[in-house]
Amino acid sequence: MSLLGDRQQLAYIAAQAADARVNVELETEGMTLNIGPQHPATHGTLRIIARLDGEQVLWADPSCGYMHRGYEKLTEVRSYPQVTALVNRIDWLGSFANEVPFILAAEKLMGVEAPSRAQHIRTILFELSRIANVTLFLGDLGVQLGAVTPVFFAFRDREYVLNLIEGATGGRFHPNFDRIGGLKDDLPAGFIDETRNVMKKLRGFCDQIEDLLFGNEIFQSRTRGIGVIPKDVALQYGMSGANLRASGVDWDLRRDQKLPLAYDKVDFKVITHPDGDSFARCWVRLQEVRESTRIVDQLLETIPAGPIMAKVPKIIKVPEGEAWVSTENPLGEMGYYVVSQGDMGPFRVKIRSASFNNISITPWLLKGVYVPDIITILASLYFILGDIDR
């Protein structure tokens, strides 16, 4: 090769090296993205801090506590009947269901059991709370992915359920209806027939949502294979409810533990799904609404006659002791550990809320996903901020 050729080759190599140095100098660090705490996709005042490499998440961390209201501490300065007004505001979309495990824990300490009629009515209202809660989830799920229509269906049919709850308890969102030993009132006239009609409407709603949303190829492409949680990982993180059953774990406290409720009087399926992805979590909840309507229909046929309150003192003093009771709430396992020193109010209460445990998996789950999938995964986990920031 000639000298000129050698010089040209060396110049070319030098130019390439210079370009490489410039490229190295132009490399930038990954970006930190804050989602929330004021963002519609975080379902309340939750903040997700995500570190990105382009569009991919390197790591993500949930920041809770923006709405901490001190429920556990407030119970220490309330009487037992007053506590129900606090706890039904934890998961505000399924409020009556929050009252039940606390009342059952107090009854356990007192050695009291509600009459059979009260147990049946409690279970009916529990399932109506579940239906009202999950119905809104199914509608709002579409909004997270850009489909506005399903939420109008959800709000329409959820109103029918809230009308039933309001007619029976007097409270639309916060019933404060459960009592140690039973219930505040009996069912109103016409409740049974109206509830049967509403259950038919809700099954129709499930069919509509399944066609409109779950059958949509865009919805499926955004949820299938996204946010997969294997069975062993779900168990390690203490997940519960539909999030756990969507990973193939056949576990439901309504069936798997004995409580003074009426679930042993009805036949229902525990819905599971093997895939553990965002689609599976949504699909399981859709099927559970259908099962809840079946449970309610069966209970309406078998409500026993009799009183709705056991004999309890007018001034409640719970004997000294400790009790733990958990139930299968709309969002998963909801439990209360109640410590009594023999006073009119609890000495200590520890609340095990479903959403707090379910969202603990997000650092593991969001690692490696793309930014648009963060919203889909958060929506599929379904949490309520009052259920996290207790």
N, C-alpha and C positions, 0 to 999 in steps of 0.2 A: 504494500500500500504506500502511496506517495506521502510526503510530509504534509501536503495540503489536506489529504484525506485523514491523516492522523489528527491534525488540528481540528478539523470539522467534527470528528468523532468525539474528541475530548470536550469540545464546546457543547456538543449535544448532551453528553453525560453531565456536564456542569449545569446546563440549563434544567435538566431533569431533576438534579439534586436541589437546585434552587426552588423549583416548583414544589418539591416534597417538603422543603423547609417551610415554605409559605403555607402549604396545606396543614402542616402540624401546628403552625402558629394560629391558623384560623379555626382549629378545632375548639368547640365550646363545650362547656359542661352541660349535663342534663338539666332539664327544667323542673322546678318544683311547682306542682299545680295544686291549688287549694279549691276543693269542691265544698261549698258551704262555708260557714254554718247557716247562711241564708241562701238556700238554693232549693228550688222545687223538687229536684230529683233526690234530695237527701231526706225527704219526708219529715222535715222539721229541723231543729237547730243541731244538726250533726255536721261535723267537719271531717272530711277525708283529705288527708295530706298525701299526695301521690308524687313520687319522683319518676320522671319520664326520661326515656331515651328515644327521642322522636315521638312516635305515637304509642310506644310500648311502655308499660309500667314496670319500673325496676323494683320498687317497693311502695307499699301504701300502708297508712296507719290511720285508724279512726280516732278522732279526738272527741270524747264525750264530756258531759258535765255542763254544757251551756244552759241546761234547763233543770238543773238539780233543784228539787223542791222539798227534800228532807222528809219523805213520808215515814221512814222508819223511826226517825226521832220524834216526829209529831204524834205518832201513836202513843208515846209515853205520857202525853198530857191530854189524852182523850179517854173517855169511858169506852167500854167495848161496843155499845150500840153506836157511838159516834164514829168509830173507826171506819165503818162501812162507807160513810160519806167521803172519807179520804181515799180509800183504796179503789173505789170504782172509777177514780180519775187516773189511774195508772195507765192501763190500756183503755183509753177513752172510747174506742170503737167497739169494745166488747165489755162494757163496764159491769154489768150484772155478774158476769163470769168471775170478775176479780173479787167480788164479795164472798163467793161461795167457799173457797178454801179457808179464808180467815174465819168465817162463822163455824165451819166444820172443826177447825182447830180449837176454838173456844168451847164448842159443844163437847169435844173430846176431853178437855180439861174438866168440864163440869159433870161429865158422865151423863149427858143429855142427848137424846136422839129425836129428831123431828118426826112427827107423824107421817105415815105412809103417803097421805094426800099431799102434804107439804113437800115431801121428797120428789114426788112426781112433778109437781108444779115447778119446783126448783130446776129440775132437769129440763123441762120444756123451755123455761126462760133462759137457761144456760145455752141450749142449742139455738134458740132464736138469736141470742147475742152472737153466737158463732156465725150464723148465717148473715146477720147484718154486717159483721166485721169483714168476712171473707168476700162477700158480694162487692163491697167497695174496693177491695184489693183487685178483684178481677177486672173491674171497670178501669181503675186507675192504672193498671198494668199497661193497657194500650196507650195511654197518654205518654208514658215514659218512652215509648217507641214511635211516637208521632201519630197514633191513631186516636182521634178524639171521640169518635162515635160511641165506642163501648161504655164510656163513663156515663153517658146520658141514660143508657139502659140500666146501669148499676144504680144510679141515684133514684131512678124511677121505682125500681122494684125494692130497693132497700127501704124506701119510705113505707111500703106496706108492712114490713117487718117492724119498723120503729113504731108504727101506729099500734101494732099489737102490744109491744112492750109498754108503750105509754098508756094504753087502755087498761093493762093489768096492774101497773106499778104507779102510774101517775107521773113518772119521769121518763123523758124521751131519751136522754143521753146518760143521765146519772140517776138510776132508779132509787138507790138507798132503800131497798125493799126487803132484803134478807134480815132475819132476826135470829138471835140465839134461841133455838127451840122451834123454829118454824118460819113463818112469813108474816108480813104486815097485814095483808088482806087476802081474801079468797079471789078466785077468778071472777071477772065481771060477766054479766049475762051476754050471751052471743059470742063469747070468746072462742069456744071450740069450733063452731061452724065457720067463723071468719078465718081462723087459723088454718083450717083445712083448705079453704079457697086460696089463701096466700101461699101455702106450700105448693099447690099446683102452679101458681104463677112463677114461683122461684124455680121450679123444675123447667118451666118454659124458658126462663131467663138463662139457665145453664145451657140449654140447647142452642139458644141464640148466640151466646158468647162462644160456644164451641165452634159454631159455623163461622161466625164473624171474625173471631180473633185467632183461635187455635188452629183453624183450618187455613189461615192466611200464610202464604209461602214466605212473605217477608218476616212475619212474626217467627215462623219456624227457623228461618235462616239466622235470625238474631238471637235465638235462644237454644237451639239444639247444639250440643257439644260445647256450649259456653258456660264457664263457671262450674266445672265438674267437681263434685265433692265425693271422694270415695267413702265407702261405708266406714272403714276404720278411722279415717280422719274426722268424719262427722262425730263419731263416738268419743274420740280423744278430746275434741273441743266442747263436749257437753251439749251438743245441739239437741233439739227436741222438736216435737210437733211435725208439721208437714215437711220441714226442711230435712229432718232425720229420715222420715219415711220415704222421701223422694230419693234417698241414697240406698234404698232397699232394706232398711231396718224395720221389721214388723213389730212396732212397739207403740201402744196407745194406752194411756192410763185409764181411759174409760172402760177398757176391757181387762187390763192387766193388774188392776188393784181393786180391792173391795172397799167401797165408800158408801155411806148412807145416802145414795142417790139411786135413781131408777134405771141405770144402764143395764143392770142384769135382767131387767124385765123386757128388753127389746132385742131384736136381731139386727145387726148392722155389720158392714164389712170395714175392716181396717185397710185403707188404700195405700199401696206402696208402688214404687217405680224403681227399676234397676239402674237407670242411667245416671242419676245424681246431678243432672245439669239444670240450667235455668228453666228449660221447658218442663222437666219432670216436676220441679217444685211448684210451678204454676198449675200443671195438670192435676197433681195430687189434690191441691186445694179446690179445684173445680169439682172433682169427684166427691170430695168431702162435703161440699154444700149439698149435693144430691143425697148423700147418706144422712146428713142432718135432717133434711126434710122427711126422710123415711122414719127416722127416730121420733120426730115430733108427731107424725101421723100415728105411729103405734102407741105412743104415750097418751094421745088424745082419746084413744079407744079404751084405755085401761085405767083412767084416773079413778082411784078409789074414793068412796065417801068417807066422811069423818072430819075431825078437826084439822086445822092448819097450824096450831100451836101446841107444843107440849107445856106442861106445868113448870114454869120457871118463876123465880122471884121478880117482883117489879123492879127492884134495885139489884142489878147484876153484880155479884162479887164472884170472880172466878177463883177456885181453890188454887193453892200454891202448886206449881209444877211446870212442866215443859211439854210442848206438843208440836209435832211437825205434820202438816197435811199439804199435799200437792194435788192438783187436778190438771186434766188435759184441756187447757184453755185455747182460745182461737189461735194464739201465736206459739203455743207450745206449753211446756210444763211450767205451771205457776204454783209456787209453794210459799207457805208462811211457817216460820219457826217462832212460836209464841212462848215467851217466858212470863209466868205469873208469880207474884208474891202474895196473892190473896187479896188484891185490891180491886177497885172498880174499873181500873184500866190496866193494860199490859205494862210489865216492867221493861221488857225488851221485845222487839219484833224484827226478825230478819226476813226480808222478802227475796225470794228467788224468782226473778222475772225471766220470761222466755227470751225476750229480745236481746237482753244483755249478753246472754251466752251465745245466742245465734250469731250476733254480729262480731263476736270475738274471733271468728274465723277469717274475717276480711283481710288481715295482713297476709295470710297464707293464700287465700283464694284469689286476690287481685294481682298477685305477683305474676308478671309475664303477659297479662292480658292487654288489650288495646283500649284506648281512652273511651270510645263509644260503648264498649262492653262493661265499663265500670257501672254505668247507669242501669243497664239491663240486669246485672248481677245484684246490685243493691235492691232493685225493685223485686227481684225473685226471692230474696231472703225475707222480705216483708217484716219490717219492724216498726214499732211505734215509739217515738222518743220518750213519752212518759213511761214506757216500759223499760227504757234504758236508764234515763236520768231520774232515779227514784227519789 
